[in-house]
Amino acid sequence: MVAIINLNISVDKTYCIPDFKKGETFRKDPDICVAGGKGVNVARVLKTLGINSTIFGFCMGEMGRYIIKKLNEEKLLYKIIHQKEGQSRTCITVADKNGTTTDINEEGPLITKNSYRKFLNLIINEIPKYRYLCISGRTVRGADDNLYRELIKNAKKNGIKTYIDITGKFLEISIKEGVETVKINSKEFFELSGKKNTIRNIRTVFEKYKKYGLKRLIVTDGSKKTIAIDGKSIFIIKEVYIKDFVSSVGAGDSFMAGLIYCDIKKMNFIDTLKFATACAISDCRTLGAGMITKKDTSSLISHIKISQIG
């Protein structure tokens, strides 16, 4: 039902070190070691919510085989191009007792021309089988503008709903190709527009791109308010105090999964925003990325307040 493009899949290691300080030495095995990347996190949340999805991307070398092993352990579905050259990246997160996180994310290797051709053929043949397409996370070295154009063009041609959460020039390319829902954070919004994430600026950017087919623009800002536009109204999700906060890593991916889930269930936009926010908060109460509980999410919805500007 849902195809997820996560080009630069990684091994994600998370360490909980309560007294973490820079310049010190710590000896500890990771508390969590899973296959990672923004798209993988989205797939993990959708699985928790009872929605099937398939991850498309690349992995390399022995680390790539380890990623496939980890995906199998979680019973996450995938169609991945594996190449022998290079090694898939490792991303490390260290969380202290205050929920402050330090991230070290490798860039990952270059994909070969042969791997790139295989992937293009894969998505051209496979994407039309799905009803929803989510593109999340950093690109992979060796990918070009054509990859994102082919993805969006193929989806539009087949009436597939499209969602995106990426950065840099490929974000604007995808918007101009006609992606429907953009979910980014305040930093990514600034990279796209050169503007701060005010209501006025977000509305201006939405008006600039809606002629290409943009239907919804959502800009999150950590624990601060989220601003969303659906072409008819502006919605402001007020700050929510997060009890038992552990780590915000992956919260945006859980928000994206919540969006897709609600669209599948044909919920209205206000209820969708509440549910997606509840997913993000639930993620903040766990150590790993893309890890929520349905019970937690349900209990949080009533605490989320949204104001609407017509």
WOPECOR-V524313 format. One record per backbone hydrogen bond with DSSP energy under -1.0 kcal/mol. CO is the residue of the C=O (numbers start at 1). NH is the residue of the N-H. If there is no record, write none. Layout:
# WOPECOR-V524313
CO;NH
CO;NH
This chain:
# WOPECOR-V524313
1;131
1;132
2;54
3;134
4;56
5;136
7;58
10;36
11;91
12;34
13;93
14;31
14;32
15;95
17;20
18;97
21;24
32;14
34;12
36;10
37;41
38;42
39;43
40;44
41;45
42;46
43;47
44;48
45;49
46;51
47;50
54;4
55;79
56;6
57;81
59;83
60;64
60;88
61;65
62;66
63;67
64;68
65;69
66;70
67;71
68;72
69;73
70;74
71;76
77;55
81;59
83;61
89;11
90;106
91;13
92;104
93;15
94;102
95;17
96;99
100;96
102;94
104;92
112;116
113;117
114;118
115;119
116;120
117;121
118;122
119;123
120;124
121;125
122;126
123;127
126;129
127;130
131;161
132;3
133;163
134;5
135;165
140;143
141;111
144;147
145;149
146;150
147;151
148;152
149;153
150;154
151;155
152;156
153;157
154;158
155;160
156;159
161;133
162;181
163;135
164;183
165;137
168;171
169;173
170;174
171;175
172;176
173;177
174;179
175;178
180;215
180;216
181;164
182;218
184;220
185;189
186;190
187;191
188;192
189;193
190;194
196;198
198;202
199;203
200;204
201;205
202;206
203;207
204;208
205;209
206;210
209;212
209;214
210;213
216;182
217;229
218;184
219;227
220;186
221;224
226;237
227;219
228;235
229;217
233;230
234;309
235;228
236;307
237;226
248;251
250;254
251;255
252;256
253;257
254;258
255;259
256;260
257;261
258;262
259;263
260;264
261;265
262;267
268;272
269;273
270;274
271;275
272;276
273;277
274;278
275;279
276;280
277;281
278;282
279;283
280;284
283;286
284;246
284;247
293;297
294;298
295;299
296;300
297;301
300;303
301;304
305;238
307;236
309;234
